[in-house]
Amino acid sequence: MTPLVIRAGAQTDVGRVREHNEDNFVVEDRLFAVADGMGGHAAGEVASAIAVDIVGDVVENDPIRPDDLKNALSDAHERILGSVDDHPERRGMGTTMTGVAVVSAFGSDHWAVFNVGDSRVYRVVDGRLHQVTVDHSEIQELLSAGLITEAEARVHPGRNVITRSLGMSYPMEPDLWVFPPAEEEIFLICSDGLTNEVSESDIAVILEAEDDPQAAADRLVHEARLGGGRDNITVIVVHSRSDADDDERHDTAPRLGAAGPEGEDR
């Protein structure tokens, strides 16, 4: 397998409005994920902590397979539901979960991007930022159906309503994309505390300007606080480099299809 040289930086902040931070994250050698908890009264923090603990344990598998990620998300979902059964005061708690991992697929290292909820993964290749994940939210459904515009979405009263999360009682189905590494690329994994406060164009500028992933993560969180900091903010920035020859890579990157759109290049 072609080795990947990976550098990562992460930062989380309670923001300027909330009393406590319900976000959690995990940074491992081959796995990077963010969970944005919900439920209040520390229940959201409990749900997101369960999610990152279980998904983080996937790195014990060598190699990681795509199904390992799906199974871990399912286990986290069931564990959160079980916690609610044991502690009825936590009813209504849940969490988003999104991230990237190096997995073994098609005989070589590939990236796997996974998502449940409206936290996001972005990818920068050749200086172009695009959103890999698709939000599981009422707003995204309205946008996809062409019923509202982007401008209307930013002020819609239901913009914070998500349609999937770990801990919702109905069956949980994660999205999963698997694709080969580019020669050089950047991933941004973040909670909506970032994207609700900082535009994608400004995010792209910061990721391009900062060569150190930790400096980029710190700056993004700082900009989200300046923008209002109305929610918890969590950011992971991953820089990856592959020395594979061009003929060793084949393009199976996510495209429009059943698994969801790759997103609009910016």
C-alpha positions in Angstrom: 0.0 0.0 0.0 1.2 3.5 -0.8 2.0 5.3 2.5 0.1 8.5 3.3 1.9 11.3 5.1 -0.8 12.8 7.4 -0.7 15.9 9.6 -3.7 17.1 11.7 -4.8 19.8 14.0 -7.9 20.2 16.0 -9.6 22.8 18.2 -13.0 23.0 20.0 -14.6 26.0 21.7 -17.8 26.5 23.7 -18.6 29.6 21.7 -19.9 32.9 23.0 -23.5 31.9 23.9 -23.7 28.3 25.1 -22.9 27.5 28.8 -21.1 24.2 28.0 -19.6 22.4 25.1 -21.6 19.4 23.8 -19.2 18.7 20.9 -16.6 16.0 21.0 -13.9 14.9 18.6 -11.4 12.1 18.0 -8.0 12.4 16.3 -6.1 9.2 15.7 -3.5 8.1 13.2 -6.0 7.0 10.6 -9.3 8.4 11.8 -10.6 11.9 12.4 -14.2 12.6 13.5 -16.5 15.3 15.0 -19.7 14.7 17.0 -22.1 17.5 17.8 -24.3 16.5 20.7 -27.9 17.6 21.3 -30.3 17.3 24.1 -29.2 19.8 26.7 -28.6 19.3 30.5 -25.2 17.6 29.5 -27.1 14.9 27.7 -25.8 16.0 24.3 -22.3 15.9 25.7 -22.9 12.3 26.9 -24.2 11.3 23.4 -21.2 12.8 21.6 -18.8 11.3 24.0 -20.3 7.8 23.5 -20.0 8.3 19.7 -16.4 9.3 19.6 -15.3 6.6 22.1 -16.9 3.8 20.0 -16.0 5.1 16.6 -12.5 5.9 17.8 -12.0 2.3 18.8 -12.1 1.4 15.1 -8.4 2.2 14.8 -7.7 -1.0 16.7 -8.6 -2.8 13.5 -5.6 -3.2 11.1 -6.5 -2.5 8.5 -9.8 -0.6 8.9 -12.5 -1.7 6.5 -15.4 0.5 5.3 -17.9 -1.9 7.1 -16.0 -1.3 10.3 -17.1 2.3 10.3 -20.7 1.4 9.6 -20.7 -1.1 12.3 -19.2 1.3 14.8 -21.8 4.0 14.0 -24.5 1.4 14.5 -23.0 0.3 17.8 -22.8 4.0 18.9 -26.4 4.5 17.9 -27.6 1.5 20.0 -25.4 2.5 22.9 -26.9 6.0 23.0 -30.4 4.5 22.9 -29.5 2.2 25.7 -28.2 5.1 27.8 -31.6 6.8 27.4 -33.3 3.6 28.5 -31.1 3.5 31.6 -31.5 7.3 32.3 -34.9 8.5 31.2 -33.9 12.1 32.0 -31.7 11.9 28.9 -34.6 11.3 26.6 -34.1 13.3 23.4 -30.3 13.2 23.4 -28.5 12.4 20.3 -25.5 13.4 18.2 -24.3 14.0 14.7 -21.1 12.1 13.7 -19.0 12.8 10.7 -15.4 12.1 9.7 -12.7 10.6 7.5 -10.6 7.5 7.9 -7.9 5.6 6.0 -9.4 2.3 5.0 -8.3 -0.7 3.0 -10.3 -1.0 -0.2 -9.6 -2.4 -3.7 -6.2 -3.6 -2.5 -4.8 -0.2 -1.3 -5.3 2.7 1.1 -8.4 4.8 0.4 -10.2 7.5 2.2 -13.7 6.8 3.7 -15.9 9.7 4.6 -18.9 8.9 6.8 -21.7 11.1 8.0 -24.9 11.1 10.1 -26.5 14.5 10.7 -25.4 18.0 9.6 -21.8 18.3 10.7 -19.7 18.3 7.6 -16.6 17.1 5.8 -15.0 19.3 3.2 -12.1 18.4 0.9 -9.6 20.6 -0.9 -7.9 19.3 -4.0 -6.0 21.5 -6.4 -7.0 24.5 -4.4 -10.7 23.8 -4.8 -13.0 23.4 -1.8 -16.0 21.2 -2.0 -18.4 19.7 0.6 -18.2 15.9 0.5 -21.0 15.1 2.9 -24.7 15.9 2.4 -26.5 17.5 5.4 -29.3 15.3 6.9 -31.6 18.3 7.5 -34.9 19.7 6.6 -33.2 22.6 5.0 -31.1 20.3 2.7 -34.3 18.5 1.7 -36.0 21.8 0.8 -32.9 22.9 -1.1 -32.6 19.6 -3.0 -36.2 19.8 -4.0 -35.7 23.4 -5.3 -38.3 24.7 -2.9 -36.1 27.4 -1.3 -33.0 29.3 -2.3 -29.6 29.4 -0.5 -30.4 32.9 0.8 -33.8 31.7 2.1 -32.1 28.7 3.8 -29.8 30.9 5.8 -32.8 32.5 7.6 -35.3 29.6 7.5 -36.8 28.9 10.9 -36.2 25.1 10.5 -32.5 25.5 9.5 -31.4 23.7 12.7 -33.7 20.7 12.4 -31.8 17.5 11.4 -33.4 14.4 9.9 -30.8 11.8 11.1 -28.6 11.5 14.1 -27.2 8.8 16.4 -29.8 8.3 19.1 -32.9 8.9 17.1 -35.2 6.0 17.7 -35.9 5.1 14.0 -33.4 3.1 12.0 -30.1 5.0 11.5 -28.5 4.9 8.1 -25.1 6.5 7.7 -23.7 7.9 4.4 -20.4 6.5 3.4 -18.1 7.4 0.5 -14.9 5.6 -0.4 -12.3 7.1 -2.8 -8.5 7.0 -3.4 -6.2 9.6 -2.0 -5.1 12.5 -4.1 -1.4 13.4 -4.3 -2.0 16.3 -1.9 -5.3 17.2 -0.2 -6.8 18.8 2.8 -9.9 17.6 4.8 -11.9 19.8 7.1 -14.2 18.1 9.6 -16.4 20.5 11.5 -19.6 21.0 13.5 -22.1 23.5 12.3 -20.8 26.0 14.8 -18.2 26.8 12.2 -20.3 26.8 9.0 -23.1 28.8 10.5 -20.7 31.6 11.2 -18.0 31.5 8.5 -18.7 31.4 4.8 -17.2 28.7 2.6 -15.2 31.2 0.7 -13.6 32.5 3.9 -13.0 28.9 5.0 -11.2 28.2 1.7 -9.0 31.2 2.1 -7.9 30.2 5.6 -7.2 26.6 4.6 -5.1 27.8 1.6 -3.2 30.4 3.7 -2.3 28.2 6.7 0.3 25.5 6.0 0.1 24.2 9.6 -3.2 22.3 10.2 -3.2 23.3 13.9 -2.9 27.0 12.9 -5.7 26.5 10.4 -8.0 24.9 13.0 -7.2 27.6 15.6 -7.9 30.4 13.1 -11.2 28.9 11.9 -12.4 28.6 15.4 -11.3 32.2 16.1 -13.2 33.4 13.0 -16.4 31.5 14.1 -16.2 33.3 17.5 -15.8 36.6 15.7 -18.8 35.8 13.6 -21.0 35.4 16.6 -20.0 32.1 18.3 -23.7 31.2 18.8 -23.0 27.5 19.0 -20.2 25.2 20.0 -17.4 25.1 17.5 -15.3 22.1 16.6 -12.8 21.9 13.8 -10.3 19.2 12.6 -7.9 20.0 9.7 -6.1 17.1 8.0 -3.3 17.5 5.5 -2.5 14.4 3.5 0.2 13.7 0.9 0.7 10.6 -1.2 3.7 9.7 -3.3 1.8 7.3 -5.6 2.4 7.6 -9.3 -0.5 8.9 -11.3 -1.1 5.6 -13.0 -1.5 3.9 -9.6 -4.5 6.1 -8.8 -7.9 5.7 -10.4 -10.7 8.2 -9.9 -13.5 6.7 -7.8 -14.2 9.9 -5.9 -17.8 10.5 -4.8 -20.2 11.7 -7.5 -23.8 12.5 -8.0 -25.7 9.3 -7.2 -27.5 7.2 -4.7 -24.9 7.9 -2.0 -25.4 11.6 -2.3 -23.7 14.5 -4.2 -20.1 15.4 -3.8 -21.0 19.1 -3.5 -20.4 22.1 -5.6 -16.8 23.1 -6.3 -15.8 26.5 -5.0 
